[in-house]
Structure formats: C-alpha cells, structure tokens
Amino acid sequence: MNERLTKMRFRIEWKHKLKNNEKVPCNSDWISGETAIQMGEELETSGKVSDMYFYDENGTSWILKEMKKLLTEIEDDPHDVTVYFDGGFQKETYQAGLGAVIFFKQGKKKYRIRANDLFNEMESNNEAEYAAFYYSLNILEDLGVKHIPCEFKGDAQGLLKQLEGEWPCYEEVLNRWLDRIEEKIKTLDLKPTFTVISRKENKEADRLATQALEGKEIFSKMLIL
C-alpha cells in the first residue's frame, strides 16, 4: 500500500450498468495515479458504474477510497529522487572518499542533500565507486525512501552497466559490493534507473569525495527555491 502514485501507472476496471440492468465490463488504458483518481471520481458520479478497481503494474488492486487515502499519505514522503554519486581513491592510504548529491521533493518543496564519508581499507578506485553507490543507498534509507522509482547518475559506467545486467563483473571484491547494492535496492523496493554521465556533469559528487579524502566531513540539506 506504499507504492507511489505520482510515478506509477494504473489501469481502471469497472462494470458499466445499462438501462436494462446489464453490466458491461470496461477498462481504461494505463494512466497516471492522479488521472486515475480523477477519472474514477467522474465515473462514480455518473451513477452507472459498479465493481470499480484500480490496478497497478504489479497487479495490486485498490478501490477509489483507498487510492485517495494513499495519495494524501504520500504527499509528505520523499519522491522524485535523483542521486549523483562518486568515489575517490587514495592509493597511499587505501582510503576512499565517498560523495553523494541527492535531489528529491517532499510535499510541494524540493530539497538537495550533499554528503560525503571516508572509507578505509579500499583496494581500488573502482571499489570506491561501488562503496559510494552503497553509501547513497544508506542515505535514502535514512530518508525513508521506499517503494518508488529512483534515478542514479554517475560516471562509473562499468558499475551502472553491471547493475543494468548488461555487463558481467569478474572481480570477487566488486561482486560482493554488487550483491550488497542489489540486496539494499530490493530491501527498499526501489525501481531504479541508471544513467551514465560525464565527469563534468558529476563534478559536485566528485568534489564531495575529494573533500572526504581531505578530512572535510559534509552533510547538508538545502531547500531549493
């Protein structure tokens, strides 16, 4: 019952009552949650509808009253989430700097979180990228982000292609990180999309990772006007 209406698509199924009391099965195309509620209200007002149910893409069903309640409840939850992540590696100390920039909406407001962390006992820059991705998932978990689509953007092409299932991963250490990442995504029930971007486009997350290696700890939440 926590699926987000603003991003999911729904199909309405109902029975249309004719004058002779015959009931004709009807259904809509896939539409947004808000449109589904509006359409459901208009159908209900007509007085010619019975057995009306709303189905999401996972096959879960709701009645109109439940849909309205759900839409009200989710207004205060984080949504429209976009995550930028990056990892930096210092070979001399085997430390990794992890950077994450997270944009999301809550109610009618938009926020940005900038955060970093220092991680010890890393083996490579590649591993730092995986750790940074996992770090961003932990921030989402702390925010209470669950059951929604999220877009992850980074310049770690190998990692993102592996998460999409397009590229194999042959390194045991990185495979362990992949398992942790995929398990966390499953636990949070996220619907992820992965976008490869250039280093220039990812400069804010990169800067945060560098600052972590410099000993500058950052965590800020800003309202974006």
Salt bridges, closest charged atoms under 4 A:
GLU3 OE1 - LYS191 NZ 3.81
GLU13 OE2 - ARG11 NH2 2.49
GLU41 OE2 - LYS68 NZ 3.30
ASP51 OD2 - LYS15 NZ 3.82
GLU57 OE2 - ARG9 NH2 3.05
ASP80 OD1 - LYS7 NZ 3.82
ASP80 OD2 - LYS105 NZ 3.54
GLU141 OE1 - LYS184 NZ 2.82
ASP155 OD1 - ARG199 NH1 4.00
GLU164 OE1 - LYS161 NZ 3.84
GLU166 OE1 - LYS161 NZ 3.52
GLU172 OE2 - ARG176 NH1 3.16
ASP189 OD2 - HIS147 ND1 2.92
ASP189 OD1 - LYS191 NZ 3.22
GLU204 OE2 - ARG112 NH1 3.42
GLU204 OE2 - ARG114 NE 3.07
GLU214 OE2 - ARG207 NH1 3.99
GLU214 OE1 - LYS216 NZ 3.54
